[in-house]
Amino acid sequence: MEFNIAITALPERVVTDTRSLPFGKVPTDHMFIAEYKDGKWTDARITPFQDLNISPLAIGLHYGQTVFEGMKAFSMEDGKINIFRMQKHYERFCKSLDRMCMPRVPQNLFNEAMHQLVHLDSGWMPGEAESSLYIRPFMIATEGRIGVKIAEEYLFMIVCSPAYQYYTAPLKVKVETTYSRAADGGTGTAKCGGNYGGAFYPTQLAREQGFDQVIWTDARNHELIEESGTMNVMFYINDTLITPALSGSILDGVTRSSLLDIAREAGIKVEERQVSVAELKEAFEAGTRIEAFGAGTAAVVAPIEIIAIGDKSYSCYIQADAAMYRLKTMLNDLRIGKTPDNHSWNYIV
C-alpha cells in the first residue's frame, strides 16, 4: 500500500536554545496526522503543530482507547540524524494496538511519516551531550459515540520535542506493596494511557513521603519486583546484570532490550528472571554491593541511590566506576555513531 504524505511546511529554522525548554512541553514546528475511517487510512499529512478538533463524545476520551510510543532521534558524530530502533518500536506499537483492539498502522506509513517529520524539524535537534529529539507516535479513538464499544474511527499522530536528561539526580524509590501497576491478563505489556493514569496516585503518595518513584511489585502477593515508575528496573549484583523476566505485567522496554544485548556482548553475565523483594532485602542486609537503575527511552539509565523496603531504606552503589555508567556510555556511543552499529538499530534520516 502506497501513501502520499502531504506536507505543509513552515519556513525552516534552527532553534539555538533548547536546553532551557521543559521536557515534553514545547513541541517542534510540525506534526504528522492520519485518519482511519471506513476500514482504511486516509489523509496522511504533515502540518504546522496545532490543536485537535475532536468530538467531546470521542470514545478514546471516555473508554481509554489510547496507545503511544516513546522514541528518540540523536545527532550523530558525522552530522547525520539517527532514529534509534524504529523497527522494535513499531513492533511494540502494533502489539499495544492489538491489545487495545485498534487498527495497526502500516509499517511503510509509520516509517515514512517518522522520516519526513524528523527531517523537516531537524533544526530542533539538540547537539549537546545527553540530548535528543523525543518522538511521540500515538493513536486515539475519535469516533463520537457514548457507548462501550470498539471505535471505528481513529487518529494516528506523531509529535516531537527536544529532550535532555529526564532525571537529573539519582533517585530515591520505595517498593510498593499496596497498589499495583498491572496484573497478569491485564494491559501491563501495552503502552496504553490507562496504565500511566492508574499509577499517578500511588506515585503521588510516594513523593509526599520523600521518594521520586516507586518500584512496582506483582499484583497477586507483592513479592516479586516488576518495574520502576516510568522505567524497567535493573540490578548489578556480584558482576551480574539482573532484571525481572518479561511477563504479562511488565513492559518490553526497548532500552531494557538494548542494554541486555550490549551487556552480553561486553562479556557481562545477564540474568532475566524473577527477582523477589526478599532476595533484594537479604542482599542489602548482607552488605552486598548493589547497583540499581531504571532503564527507559526517556530516562535512558537512571541511577537509584536509595531503595526503601518497608520501613527501612538501603543505599545502592552509584560511584563513577559503577557498571551502569559503562553500559550507558556503550549505548550512547552506538546511537551517535561513535561505535559500529552491528545490530542495524540505527535508522539514518
TIMI-165312 format. One line per 4 residues: number of its first residue (from 1); for each residue x, y, z of N, C-alpha, C. Coordinates in pm, whole numbers, plus 50000, padded with zeros to 5 digits. Each point is the difference from the previous one (the first is absolute). Layout:
<sites>
NUM = X/Y/Z/X/Y/Z/X/Y/Z ~ ...;
</sites>
This chain:
<sites>
1 = 50084/49882/50000/49916/50118/50000/50088/50124/50000 ~ 49975/50091/49909/50079/50122/49990/49926/50117/50064 ~ 50076/50086/50066/49941/50118/50064/50075/50124/49952 ~ 49927/50098/49957/50059/50129/49966/49973/50096/50116;
5 = 50106/50041/50067/49987/50088/50116/50007/50145/49955 ~ 49889/50071/50015/49998/50142/49966/50073/50078/50109 ~ 50084/50095/49961/50079/50076/50097/49973/50148/49985 ~ 49953/50061/50108/49985/50145/50007/50109/50051/50093;
9 = 50107/50051/49942/50119/50032/50078/50009/50148/50034 ~ 50037/50027/50123/50036/50135/50040/50143/50028/49956 ~ 50040/50126/49995/50140/50030/49964/50096/49926/50093 ~ 50102/49939/49941/50096/49922/50079/50075/50092/50096;
13 = 50019/49951/50123/50074/50080/50097/50083/49909/50090 ~ 50105/50056/50055/50086/49931/50095/49974/50060/50137 ~ 49968/49916/50097/49970/50046/50136/50128/49989/50082 ~ 50053/50112/50042/50132/50000/50064/49994/49975/50150;
17 = 49887/50027/50064/49989/49981/50145/49892/49898/50029 ~ 50040/49874/50009/49903/49896/50034/50019/49952/50144 ~ 50117/50021/50057/50027/49948/50134/49906/50061/50106 ~ 49958/50123/49979/49915/50067/50099/49854/49956/49988;
21 = 49967/49919/49900/49860/49961/49980/49965/49882/50090 ~ 49890/50006/50074/49959/49886/50084/49971/49877/49914 ~ 50033/49882/50053/49979/49877/49923/49853/49985/49963 ~ 49977/49976/49872/49868/49966/49952/49899/50112/49999;
25 = 50043/50123/50027/49903/50111/50008/49999/50085/49873 ~ 50112/50005/49931/50010/50084/49880/50019/49909/49878 ~ 49901/49995/49911/50011/49914/49882/50083/50065/49890 ~ 50044/49920/49906/50064/50055/49881/49893/50063/49910;
29 = 50041/50051/49887/49909/50080/49917/49886/49921/49937 ~ 50024/49870/49974/49904/49923/49921/49952/49875/50073 ~ 49895/49941/49947/49950/49872/50050/49948/49919/49882 ~ 49998/49869/50019/49942/49912/49899/49863/49953/50048;
33 = 49908/49984/49905/49867/49952/50034/49943/49920/49884 ~ 49932/49890/50032/49928/49920/49901/49870/49952/50063 ~ 49899/49982/49917/49867/49963/50050/49963/49859/49955 ~ 49932/49928/50089/49951/49866/49968/49848/50003/49998;
37 = 49943/49977/49883/49855/49997/49982/49965/49893/49898 ~ 49886/49938/50018/49949/49901/49905/50103/49892/49971 ~ 50076/49964/50103/50092/49889/49988/50131/50029/49930 ~ 50034/50128/49981/50127/50030/49931/50057/50132/50050;
41 = 50132/50015/49980/50071/50121/50037/49995/50101/49886 ~ 49967/50125/50034/49989/50103/49897/50058/50132/50050 ~ 50015/50092/49907/50036/50139/50030/50125/50010/50087 ~ 50106/49928/49962/50127/50008/50071/50067/50133/49968;
45 = 50039/50075/50105/50051/50133/49975/50090/50048/50114 ~ 50092/50088/49966/50081/50070/50099/49960/50146/49995 ~ 49960/50053/50114/49949/50137/50007/50073/50076/50110 ~ 49989/50132/50002/50049/50074/50118/49932/49948/50125;
49 = 50074/49995/50110/49943/49951/50126/49879/50086/50037 ~ 49892/49931/50037/49875/50070/50031/49914/49912/50089 ~ 49898/50060/50060/49908/49925/50083/49910/49912/49914 ~ 49946/49896/50063/49908/49910/49931/49856/50048/50016;
53 = 49918/49957/49906/49857/50025/50008/49930/49865/49996 ~ 49963/49948/50118/49932/49871/50005/49872/50014/50082 ~ 49912/49904/49983/49872/50002/50069/50017/49978/50150 ~ 49925/50072/50082/50000/49970/50144/49952/49858/50030;
57 = 49935/49938/49901/49953/49863/50017/50105/49897/49956 ~ 50119/50045/49961/50102/49908/49948/50023/49885/50097 ~ 49995/49879/49947/50008/49880/50083/50131/49995/50079 ~ 50108/50048/49940/50128/49998/50070/49999/50083/50127;
61 = 49920/50106/50005/49992/50085/50118/49924/49934/50113 ~ 49911/49908/49966/49912/49941/50100/50042/49859/50041 ~ 50053/49923/49906/50023/49857/50027/50146/49957/49982 ~ 50090/50096/49983/50142/49970/50010/50065/49932/49881;
65 = 49939/50010/49881/50068/49945/49882/50107/50099/49954 ~ 50112/49996/50068/50115/50085/49968/50128/49919/50015 ~ 50089/50013/49905/50127/49927/50001/50110/50095/49954 ~ 50119/49986/50055/50109/50087/49957/50134/49926/50005;
69 = 50101/50061/49940/50138/49954/50008/50087/50117/50043 ~ 50117/49970/50053/50100/50102/50029/50128/49963/49928 ~ 50047/50087/49912/50118/49973/49918/50094/50120/50007 ~ 50122/49980/49949/50095/50111/49997/50081/49998/49871;
73 = 50034/50122/49957/50094/50019/49890/50122/50071/50057 ~ 50118/49967/49945/50126/50051/50053/50082/50064/49891 ~ 50074/50103/50038/50096/50063/49910/50129/49918/50006 ~ 50043/49949/49883/50116/49913/49995/50128/50080/49981;
77 = 50112/49934/50022/50129/50068/49990/50027/50053/49859 ~ 49943/49934/49899/50023/50044/49862/49897/50103/49954 ~ 49915/50046/50091/49902/50102/49967/49866/49945/49955 ~ 49990/49870/49980/49873/49941/49959/49909/49982/50121;
81 = 49875/49965/49973/49902/49978/50107/49960/49854/50001 ~ 49997/49942/50117/49967/49860/50018/49873/49985/50083 ~ 49899/49933/49945/49882/49960/50078/50030/49860/50054 ~ 50006/49988/50131/50049/49876/50061/49892/49893/50011;
85 = 50032/49884/49946/49919/49878/50009/49855/50021/49957 ~ 49983/50059/49884/49866/50028/49948/49921/49871/49979 ~ 50066/49895/49954/49930/49875/49974/49941/49940/50127 ~ 50081/49995/50107/49949/49941/50124/49889/50085/50060;
89 = 50013/50133/49990/49892/50086/50049/49872/49976/49920 ~ 50014/49985/49869/49881/49975/49918/49934/49869/50042 ~ 50080/49896/50020/49944/49870/50037/49928/50008/50134 ~ 50057/50073/50095/49935/50012/50131/49872/50084/49989;
93 = 50005/50104/49916/49881/50082/49977/49886/49912/49947 ~ 50031/49913/49906/49898/49912/49944/49944/49905/50104 ~ 50085/49947/50087/49952/49911/50106/49906/50073/50095 ~ 50033/50124/50030/49912/50081/50086/49866/50025/49931;
97 = 50006/50032/49871/49877/50023/49924/49913/49876/49997 ~ 50062/49885/49979/49925/49875/49999/49927/49978/50133 ~ 50073/50026/50109/49943/49976/50133/49882/50092/50028 ~ 50002/50121/49941/49894/50097/50023/49897/50001/49888;
101 = 50003/49897/49914/49903/49985/49891/50000/50121/49907 ~ 50119/50047/49966/50014/50116/49912/50072/49958/49873 ~ 49972/50065/49889/50059/49957/49873/50150/50027/49994 ~ 50073/49909/49941/50144/50020/49983/50027/50108/49895;
105 = 50107/50072/50023/50049/50095/49900/50092/49924/49906 ~ 49980/50007/49869/50092/49933/49909/50143/50046/50023 ~ 50093/49905/49992/50138/50035/50035/50059/50105/49906 ~ 49966/49994/49874/50058/50101/49910/49947/50140/50031;
109 = 49876/50010/50048/49947/50130/50042/50070/50047/50127 ~ 50018/49912/50095/50068/50033/50125/50142/50049/49973 ~ 50073/49924/49918/50140/50034/49973/50013/50131/49923 ~ 49919/50016/49896/50011/50119/49916/49958/50125/50076;
113 = 49894/49989/50079/49955/50114/50080/50109/50041/50099 ~ 50060/49902/50065/50107/50027/50095/50118/50069/49931 ~ 50040/49945/49887/50114/50054/49925/49974/50145/49959 ~ 49886/50023/49940/49970/50133/49948/49987/50104/50110;
117 = 49937/49963/50111/49980/50095/50109/50132/50037/50066 ~ 50082/49899/50030/50129/50027/50064/50090/50080/49907 ~ 49997/49967/49872/50080/50075/49902/49956/50146/49994 ~ 49869/50022/49997/49947/50135/49987/50034/50086/50121;
121 = 49996/49938/50120/50025/50075/50123/50139/49973/50057 ~ 50093/49965/49913/50136/49968/50046/50070/50120/50063 ~ 49955/50120/49969/50058/50119/50060/49976/50009/50150 ~ 49910/49918/50052/49973/49995/50144/50091/49900/50071;
125 = 50081/49925/49924/50082/49895/50060/50110/50061/50086 ~ 50001/49972/50130/50109/50050/50084/50131/49929/49963 ~ 50110/50067/50016/50128/49940/49966/50087/49967/50119 ~ 49956/50036/50121/50082/49977/50118/49995/49855/50046;
129 = 50093/49965/50089/49998/49868/50062/49872/49983/50081 ~ 49955/49877/50011/49879/49967/50076/49874/50064/49941 ~ 50003/50034/49870/49883/50062/49940/49947/49915/49886 ~ 49877/50028/49961/49936/49924/49893/49873/50074/49957;
133 = 49938/49946/49897/49867/50046/49960/49903/49890/50040 ~ 49913/50030/50095/49903/49901/50045/49885/49993/49899 ~ 49960/49878/49964/49897/49979/49898/49884/49925/50064 ~ 49880/50051/49985/49882/49937/50060/49898/49962/49892;
137 = 50004/49875/49951/49890/49950/49916/49884/49957/50093 ~ 49878/50027/49960/49888/49957/50083/49873/49988/49916 ~ 49904/49928/50055/49871/49984/49932/49888/50015/50102 ~ 49893/50067/49956/49884/50018/50085/49873/49966/49921;
141 = 49903/49945/50072/49871/49970/49939/49917/50127/49996 ~ 49955/50039/49882/49931/50128/49985/49852/49987/49965 ~ 49952/49880/49979/49858/49985/49966/49914/50063/50110 ~ 49907/50087/49962/49917/50071/50096/49878/49920/50038;
145 = 50009/49931/50113/49886/49919/50042/50018/49960/50146 ~ 49900/50028/50082/50001/49950/50137/49940/49860/49997 ~ 50082/49906/50028/49961/49860/49997/50126/49916/50004 ~ 50002/49898/50084/50119/49919/50017/50014/49907/49880;
149 = 50084/50038/49906/50021/49923/49879/50138/50029/49945 ~ 50045/49915/49909/50125/50025/49929/49974/50106/49895 ~ 50081/50103/50002/49979/50110/49906/50027/49957/49857 ~ 49942/50075/49907/50021/49975/49857/50076/50114/49933;
153 = 50035/50104/50077/50075/50113/49945/50113/50038/50095 ~ 50117/50032/49942/50119/50027/50082/50085/50108/49934 ~ 50085/50062/50081/50107/50085/49952/50133/49938/50041 ~ 50092/49990/49906/50138/49964/50029/50084/50126/49982;
157 = 50079/50032/50101/50077/50125/49996/50142/49978/50048 ~ 50088/50091/49962/50137/50004/50050/50034/50145/50032 ~ 50053/50022/50120/50048/50131/50038/50141/49983/50058 ~ 50076/50109/50004/50139/49995/50047/50027/50115/50096;
161 = 50105/49981/50082/50040/50105/50094/50146/49978/50038 ~ 50080/50105/50013/50139/49984/50043/50005/49941/50141 ~ 50103/49918/50026/50008/49933/50129/50143/49992/50049 ~ 50013/50012/50132/50129/49981/50067/49980/49892/50106;
165 = 50076/50002/50107/49986/49898/50102/49864/50011/50067 ~ 49928/49888/50005/49868/49997/50062/50013/50012/50152 ~ 50095/49926/50056/50031/50012/50142/50141/50057/50012 ~ 50014/50108/50073/50129/50069/50008/50080/49961/50124;
169 = 49942/49918/50086/50069/49957/50122/49961/49856/50031 ~ 50085/49927/50073/49963/49863/50039/49868/49997/50075 ~ 49928/49891/49986/49863/49992/50049/49990/49930/50136 ~ 49899/50040/50073/49960/49931/50121/49865/49935/49972;
173 = 49992/49869/50020/49877/49929/49965/49956/49913/50118 ~ 49874/49965/49999/49947/49908/50100/49936/49881/49931 ~ 50012/49884/50062/49934/49881/49949/49852/50008/50035 ~ 49915/50002/49898/49856/50016/50019/49935/49865/50028;
177 = 49931/49989/50113/49938/49872/50036/49851/50014/50029 ~ 49943/50115/49969/49855/50019/50018/49929/50010/49865 ~ 50050/50089/49915/49939/50022/49870/50074/49921/49892 ~ 49931/49979/49886/50058/49923/49890/49994/50079/49872;
181 = 50102/49983/49916/50000/50062/49868/49920/49915/49903 ~ 50018/49869/50005/49936/49910/49904/49994/49860/50060 ~ 49915/49917/49940/49987/49861/50044/50004/49909/49878 ~ 50034/49875/50022/49999/49903/49890/49862/49998/49935;
185 = 50000/50003/49868/49875/50002/49927/49950/50141/49972 ~ 50065/50100/50059/49961/50138/49979/50075/50063/49883 ~ 50022/50129/50009/50061/50074/49889/50143/50045/50031 ~ 50065/49931/50094/50133/50042/50042/50103/50003/49890;
189 = 49985/49916/49899/50099/49996/49891/49967/50100/49890 ~ 49889/50072/50012/49962/50099/49899/50034/50140/50050 ~ 50042/50087/49907/50022/50140/50036/49870/50075/49974 ~ 49906/49980/50091/49871/50066/49988/49985/50100/50114;
193 = 49920/50101/49976/49990/50110/50094/49958/49959/50140 ~ 49910/49904/50011/49948/49961/50130/50105/49948/50095 ~ 50103/49935/49947/50107/49948/50087/50069/50114/50075 ~ 50012/50113/49933/50072/50112/50058/49910/50082/50092;
197 = 49876/50020/49957/49906/50071/50084/49977/49930/50132 ~ 49994/49867/49997/49978/49923/50121/50117/50003/50096 ~ 50118/50038/49949/50120/50003/50083/50018/50134/50071 ~ 49924/50100/49961/50022/50134/50055/49981/50005/50152;
201 = 49893/49941/50049/49967/50015/50142/50106/49939/50092 ~ 50037/49872/49982/50105/49944/50088/50134/50071/49984 ~ 50030/50050/49881/50124/50074/49980/49994/50133/50074 ~ 49884/50063/49998/49983/50126/50074/50019/49976/50150;
205 = 49944/49891/50050/50017/49968/50142/50147/49979/50033 ~ 50072/49932/49912/50142/49975/50022/50078/50132/50003 ~ 49966/50091/49912/50070/50129/49997/49972/50081/50126 ~ 49881/49989/50052/49969/50068/50125/50084/49944/50116;
209 = 50046/49878/49985/50084/49936/50101/50149/50023/49974 ~ 50032/50077/49894/50139/50034/49974/50067/49916/49894 ~ 49923/49919/49926/50057/49916/49896/49972/50059/49861 ~ 50082/49959/49903/49982/50047/49863/49908/49909/49921;
213 = 50004/49872/50029/49925/49900/49925/49974/49881/50089 ~ 49925/49905/49945/49977/49873/50069/50058/49887/49918 ~ 50028/49890/50067/50028/49874/49931/49875/49915/50015 ~ 49939/49969/49887/49877/49920/50002/50032/49853/50029;
217 = 49908/49936/50068/50010/49857/50024/49879/49929/49941 ~ 50003/49867/49999/49892/49924/49938/49868/50026/50073 ~ 49892/49999/49923/49870/50035/50054/49942/49893/50092 ~ 50048/49876/49985/49941/49892/50079/50046/50003/50146;
221 = 50132/50000/50022/50052/49990/50136/50096/50113/50038 ~ 50034/50087/49906/50096/50107/50023/50134/49946/50051 ~ 50043/49890/49939/50125/49937/50041/50109/50009/49893 ~ 49961/50023/49876/50095/50000/49889/50011/50140/49940;
225 = 50122/50041/49976/50025/50132/49942/49965/49999/49852 ~ 49937/50108/49952/49962/50009/49860/50065/50119/49929 ~ 49949/50120/50019/50054/50118/49933/50024/50111/50102 ~ 50055/50111/49952/50019/50117/50086/49944/50122/49930;
229 = 49882/50040/50040/49939/50122/49945/49988/49996/49850 ~ 50071/50090/49933/49993/50011/49854/50108/49915/49932 ~ 50059/49905/50072/50117/49930/49947/49996/49852/50038 ~ 50072/49919/49924/50038/49867/50048/50106/50019/50108;
233 = 50016/49901/50086/50099/50011/50106/50105/49891/49984 ~ 50125/50036/50025/50112/49907/49987/50089/50010/50123 ~ 50070/49888/50029/50093/49994/50112/50132/49941/49951 ~ 50109/50049/50056/50131/49942/49973/50055/49952/50134;
237 = 50003/49866/50014/50036/49937/50127/50098/49887/49971 ~ 50111/50000/50071/50101/49894/49984/50038/49980/49854 ~ 50032/50110/49932/50045/49998/49860/49895/49946/49904 ~ 49874/50006/50039/49891/49949/49917/49893/50107/49983;
241 = 49956/50020/49876/49890/50091/49971/49870/49921/50010 ~ 49914/50041/50091/49877/49925/50029/49880/50090/49977 ~ 49899/49947/49933/49876/50075/49980/49883/49904/50000 ~ 49884/50042/50048/49883/49911/49996/49969/49954/49858;
245 = 49969/49872/49988/49964/49945/49869/49868/50060/49954 ~ 49986/50014/49869/49875/50052/49945/49885/49908/50036 ~ 49887/50063/50026/49879/49925/50035/49880/50077/49947 ~ 49882/49955/50034/49880/50068/49955/49977/50134/50065;
249 = 50084/50036/50097/49981/50128/50070/50123/50088/49995 ~ 50098/49965/49917/50123/50079/49988/50018/50042/49854 ~ 50026/50128/49980/50017/50053/49865/50132/49955/49940 ~ 49997/49962/49875/50120/49960/49927/50075/50125/49958;
253 = 50081/50054/50091/50068/50126/49975/50106/49990/49894 ~ 50005/50100/49912/50100/50001/49892/50139/50027/50057 ~ 50011/50092/50095/50129/50026/50063/50044/49879/50080 ~ 49907/49937/50069/50030/49876/50073/50061/49897/49907;
257 = 49933/49974/49888/50047/49901/49903/50138/50036/49948 ~ 50022/50129/49970/50128/50044/49945/50113/49980/50100 ~ 49975/50037/50126/50104/49986/50102/50035/49854/50026 ~ 49901/49913/49996/50028/49858/50020/50089/49945/49889;
261 = 49970/50037/49877/50084/49954/49888/50141/50056/50010 ~ 50011/50127/50033/50131/50064/50012/50081/49936/50113 ~ 49934/49971/50111/50069/49937/50113/50053/49863/49962 ~ 49919/49921/49933/50045/49866/49959/50121/50009/49909;
265 = 49996/50093/49907/50112/50016/49908/50127/50048/50071 ~ 49983/50070/50111/50114/50048/50077/50052/49894/50097 ~ 49939/49883/49998/50046/49892/50087/49942/50004/50140 ~ 49897/50081/50020/49935/50008/50130/49895/49890/50010;
269 = 50001/49930/50111/49898/49898/50022/49864/50066/50017 ~ 49899/49947/49933/49866/50057/50002/49900/49895/50047 ~ 49911/50041/50088/49892/49912/50045/49867/50072/49987 ~ 49909/49942/49924/49861/50046/49992/49917/49898/50075;
273 = 49954/50036/50117/49932/49904/50086/49915/50073/50103 ~ 49926/49924/50077/49925/50060/50109/50098/50052/50106 ~ 49970/50120/50048/50080/50062/50105/49905/50031/50116 ~ 50022/49937/50111/49909/50020/50112/50046/50115/50089;
277 = 49904/50061/50067/50032/50105/50096/50086/49943/50111 ~ 49970/49877/50042/50076/49936/50107/50145/49979/49960 ~ 50024/49959/49875/50136/49981/49951/50078/50131/50004 ~ 49936/50107/49955/50066/50129/49997/50030/50048/50143;
281 = 49905/49983/50089/50020/50041/50139/50112/49920/50064 ~ 50004/49871/49974/50106/49915/50056/50138/50044/49952 ~ 50009/50035/49872/50129/50046/49945/50043/50131/50066 ~ 49907/50091/50018/50032/50125/50069/50047/49973/50143;
285 = 49924/49914/50072/50033/49970/50139/50137/49934/50014 ~ 50042/49928/49896/50130/49932/50002/50114/50094/49964 ~ 49968/50124/49967/50103/50097/49964/50050/49987/49857 ~ 49924/49932/49915/50038/49982/49861/49996/50133/49925;
289 = 50100/50021/49917/49999/50121/49916/49895/49983/49891 ~ 49904/50089/49998/49888/49991/49906/49989/50129/49920 ~ 50000/49986/49870/49963/50112/49913/49855/49979/49957 ~ 49923/50105/50002/49861/49994/49954/49975/50121/49910;
293 = 49930/49976/49891/49972/50112/49910/49877/49971/49916 ~ 49936/50109/49959/49889/49988/49907/50050/50010/49858 ~ 49931/49935/49907/50037/50002/49859/49875/50028/49918 ~ 50006/50108/49921/49886/50036/49917/50040/50101/49895;
297 = 49915/50020/49901/50033/50092/49891/50022/50141/50053 ~ 49910/50050/50083/50017/50134/50053/50112/50004/50104 ~ 50002/49902/50089/50095/50001/50110/50139/49953/49960 ~ 50010/49919/49895/50123/49932/49956/50049/49912/50114;
301 = 50103/50041/50074/50045/49928/50118/49990/50097/50117 ~ 49909/49972/50093/49974/50089/50113/50046/49933/50129 ~ 50114/50042/50056/50051/49936/50123/49903/50014/50117 ~ 49989/49895/50077/49921/50001/50123/50096/49996/50117;
305 = 49987/50097/50090/50092/50005/50115/49940/49943/50127 ~ 49867/50007/50013/49933/49951/50121/49882/49913/49959 ~ 49989/49882/50062/49882/49915/49984/49943/49975/50139 ~ 49875/50038/50021/49933/49976/50127/49917/49872/49989;
309 = 50025/49909/50089/49922/49876/50010/49934/50000/50137 ~ 49870/50013/50002/49932/50015/50128/50042/50131/50064 ~ 50039/49993/50126/50039/50122/50072/50150/50021/50005 ~ 50075/49926/49918/50145/50012/49999/50050/50040/49863;
313 = 50094/50093/49995/50057/50046/49873/50142/49946/49985 ~ 50034/49961/49877/50130/49942/49970/50068/50084/49892 ~ 50132/50013/50012/50078/50078/49905/50057/49912/49890 ~ 49989/50048/49876/50055/49930/49884/50133/50064/49960;
317 = 50078/49929/49924/50131/50048/49956/49982/50087/49876 ~ 50043/50126/50009/49983/50092/49887/50130/50073/49967 ~ 50114/49945/50042/50128/50065/49973/50033/49994/49850 ~ 50098/50081/49960/50032/50019/49858/50042/49873/49928;
321 = 50051/49900/50073/50044/49876/49936/49889/49895/49990 ~ 49878/50038/50031/49888/49906/49994/49979/49948/49858 ~ 49962/49874/49989/49981/49936/49869/49890/50069/49920 ~ 49899/50054/50067/49888/50060/49926/50046/50118/49916;
325 = 50100/50074/50048/50049/50114/49922/50076/49953/49876 ~ 50070/49888/50015/50070/49943/49885/49900/49953/49895 ~ 49893/49938/50043/49897/49955/49907/49934/50120/49930 ~ 49976/50105/50076/49940/50119/49943/50090/50061/49893;
329 = 50129/50005/50028/50095/50055/49904/50003/49915/49873 ~ 50000/49870/50014/50003/49912/49883/49874/50018/49915 ~ 49885/50015/50066/49876/50022/49927/50004/50133/49927 ~ 50043/50104/50069/50005/50132/49937/50099/50003/49883;
333 = 50116/49938/50016/50099/49998/49893/49945/49933/49874 ~ 49920/49898/50019/49939/49933/49884/49898/50092/49933 ~ 49922/50071/50078/49893/50082/49945/50051/50123/49926 ~ 50118/50049/50039/50053/50118/49932/50107/49965/49896;
337 = 50019/49870/49976/50092/49958/49895/50146/49999/50041 ~ 50027/50007/50129/50139/49995/50047/50056/49859/49994 ~ 49910/49901/50015/50037/49860/49984/49908/49938/49895 ~ 50045/49889/49935/49920/49941/49892/49864/49950/50048;
341 = 49902/50013/49913/49865/49947/50026/49992/49862/49936 ~ 50035/49899/50075/50000/49863/49948/49863/49934/50008 ~ 49900/50074/50048/49865/49944/50018/49901/50056/49898 ~ 50043/50098/49922/49908/50073/49911/49889/50067/50081;
345 = 50037/50056/50115/49905/50071/50084/49979/50145/49955 ~ 50097/50057/49934/49994/50142/49965/49933/50021/49864 ~ 49898/50085/49999/49935/50039/49875/50046/50141/49968 ~ 50076/50014/49893/50061/50128/49966/49903/50080/49912;
349 = 49968/50120/50046/49907/50087/49928/50073/50066/49882;
</sites>
